Amino acid sequence: MTRELKALRDIKEDINVKKNLDYLIGLHNGIFYRIVNNFLISDIHGLTKQDVVEQKLAIFWQAAVDYDESRKVRFVTWLGNSTFFFLSKEYNKVRHFQNSLDLLENPIEAKAHRIYLSNSERTKLESVDLIDFVLQELQEINDDRIIKIFELRYFKSNNNKLTTWREIGKTLSLTGQSCINLHKKGLTYLQQKIKYE
């Protein structure tokens, strides 16, 4: 039995955990940092290399506890996969949180997004009032393109996904950026309207 395998077995049995983790870190610190540096080429808002390095002990411990020697995989490979899995999970949490913040900054889009993604018939019926409200208020701008953009983006999309700006632009013979600008104009108008009512 190798020293590495003994350290892994001891960690699982809660024997000299700190000493054995230090040994594993000494052996495999390089692969850990290589994966972190390749995954996080630059810091992502909410996830930095320093955050991950501070979790190094926990990542090594979790990899050691989860390691299954019957799979005939070297621990360094297992550790690499565990580190990559940890980074992917953290990145998805940060991205999901950031998307939630983006929707909170834009209450009309957030509400429309929730309506669109809802599958229950009751919610769809309740949402008709909001759809009517949004489309009716947008008529006051006197730009039919804005109404059409909102309809295509939120209320007439396919496959439970928001229609892309490119697809909307193609339908209306506009560029994607023009659609974004008109959409923003509509959102600003609706936000002002809601703010003062």
C-alpha positions in Angstrom: 0.0 0.0 0.0 1.4 3.4 -1.0 1.7 6.3 1.4 -0.9 8.2 -0.6 -3.4 5.4 -0.4 -2.8 5.0 3.4 -3.4 8.8 3.8 -6.7 8.5 1.8 -7.9 5.6 3.9 -6.9 7.4 7.2 -8.8 10.5 6.2 -12.0 8.4 5.5 -11.6 6.9 9.0 -10.9 10.3 10.6 -7.4 9.4 11.6 -4.8 12.3 11.5 -6.9 14.1 9.0 -4.9 17.4 9.1 -1.6 15.6 8.7 -2.8 13.4 5.9 -4.5 16.4 4.1 -1.2 18.3 4.3 0.6 15.3 2.7 -2.0 15.1 -0.1 -1.8 18.9 -0.7 2.0 18.7 -0.8 1.7 16.0 -3.5 -1.0 17.5 -5.6 -1.0 21.2 -5.0 0.3 21.8 -8.6 -2.6 20.1 -10.3 -5.1 22.0 -8.1 -3.6 25.4 -9.0 -3.4 24.4 -12.7 -7.1 23.6 -12.9 -8.1 26.7 -11.0 -5.9 28.9 -13.2 -7.2 27.3 -16.4 -10.8 27.6 -15.3 -10.7 31.1 -13.9 -8.5 32.8 -16.4 -9.7 36.1 -14.9 -11.9 36.7 -11.9 -15.6 36.4 -12.5 -17.9 38.8 -10.6 -18.6 36.9 -7.4 -16.0 34.1 -7.9 -12.3 34.9 -7.6 -9.3 32.7 -7.5 -8.7 33.8 -3.9 -12.2 32.5 -3.0 -11.4 29.1 -4.5 -7.9 28.9 -2.9 -9.5 29.6 0.5 -11.7 26.5 -0.1 -8.6 24.3 -1.0 -8.6 22.3 2.2 -12.3 21.5 1.9 -11.9 20.5 -1.8 -9.0 18.2 -1.0 -10.9 16.7 2.0 -14.1 16.1 -0.1 -12.1 14.5 -2.9 -10.3 12.2 -0.3 -13.6 11.2 1.4 -15.3 10.6 -2.0 -12.4 8.7 -3.5 -13.3 5.2 -4.6 -10.2 3.1 -5.0 -12.2 0.3 -6.6 -12.7 2.4 -9.7 -9.0 2.0 -10.5 -8.5 5.8 -11.0 -5.5 7.6 -9.6 -6.3 10.0 -6.8 -4.7 12.9 -8.8 -7.3 12.3 -11.6 -10.1 12.1 -9.0 -8.9 15.3 -7.3 -8.7 17.1 -10.7 -12.3 16.1 -11.5 -13.5 17.1 -8.0 -11.8 20.5 -8.4 -13.4 21.0 -11.8 -16.8 19.9 -10.5 -16.5 22.4 -7.5 -15.6 25.2 -9.9 -18.4 24.5 -12.3 -20.9 24.3 -9.4 -19.7 27.6 -7.9 -19.7 29.3 -11.4 -23.3 28.2 -12.0 -24.3 29.5 -8.6 -22.8 32.9 -9.3 -24.3 33.0 -12.8 -27.7 32.1 -11.5 -27.5 34.7 -8.7 -26.3 37.3 -11.2 -29.2 36.5 -13.6 -31.6 36.8 -10.6 -30.1 40.3 -9.8 -30.5 41.3 -13.5 -34.1 40.4 -13.4 -34.7 42.2 -10.1 -33.2 45.4 -11.6 -35.8 45.2 -14.4 -39.2 44.4 -12.7 -41.2 44.3 -16.0 -38.8 41.9 -17.7 -38.7 39.8 -14.5 -42.5 39.6 -14.3 -42.8 38.8 -18.0 -40.0 36.2 -17.7 -41.8 34.5 -14.8 -45.1 34.5 -16.7 -43.5 33.1 -19.7 -41.8 30.3 -17.9 -44.8 29.4 -15.9 -46.5 26.1 -16.9 -49.7 26.2 -14.7 -52.9 27.2 -16.4 -54.0 29.2 -13.4 -50.9 31.4 -13.6 -51.4 31.8 -17.4 -54.9 33.0 -16.8 -53.8 35.4 -14.1 -51.0 36.7 -16.4 -53.5 37.8 -19.1 -54.2 41.0 -17.1 -50.5 41.8 -17.0 -50.0 41.1 -20.7 -53.0 43.3 -21.5 -51.7 46.0 -19.3 -48.2 45.9 -20.8 -49.4 45.9 -24.4 -52.0 48.6 -23.7 -49.5 50.9 -22.0 -47.0 50.4 -24.8 -49.6 51.6 -27.3 -49.2 55.1 -25.8 -45.7 55.3 -27.2 -47.1 55.2 -30.8 -44.4 52.9 -32.1 -45.9 49.6 -33.2 -42.4 48.1 -33.4 -42.1 48.2 -29.6 -45.3 46.4 -29.1 -44.3 43.7 -31.6 -40.9 43.3 -29.9 -42.6 42.7 -26.5 -45.0 40.3 -28.0 -42.3 38.3 -29.8 -39.9 38.4 -26.9 -42.2 37.4 -24.1 -45.6 36.4 -25.2 -45.2 34.5 -28.5 -41.9 32.7 -28.1 -41.4 29.0 -28.7 -39.8 26.1 -26.7 -40.0 27.8 -23.3 -37.2 30.2 -24.3 -37.2 33.9 -24.8 -37.0 34.8 -28.5 -33.5 36.0 -29.4 -32.9 39.6 -30.5 -31.6 38.3 -33.8 -34.8 36.4 -34.5 -37.0 39.4 -33.5 -34.9 41.6 -35.8 -35.3 39.2 -38.7 -39.0 39.2 -38.2 -39.3 43.0 -38.1 -36.5 43.7 -40.6 -34.4 45.4 -37.9 -31.0 44.8 -36.5 -30.7 43.0 -33.2 -29.3 46.1 -31.6 -32.2 48.2 -32.9 -34.6 45.7 -31.2 -32.6 46.0 -27.9 -32.8 49.8 -28.1 -36.6 49.8 -28.8 -37.1 47.3 -26.0 -35.2 49.5 -23.6 -37.3 52.5 -24.7 -40.4 50.4 -23.9 -39.1 49.2 -20.5 -38.1 52.7 -19.5 -41.6 54.0 -20.4 -43.3 51.2 -18.4 -41.0 51.7 -15.4 -41.9 55.4 -15.4 -45.6 54.6 -15.7 -45.5 52.1 -12.9 -43.4 54.5 -10.7 -45.9 57.3 -11.0 -49.1 55.4 -10.7 
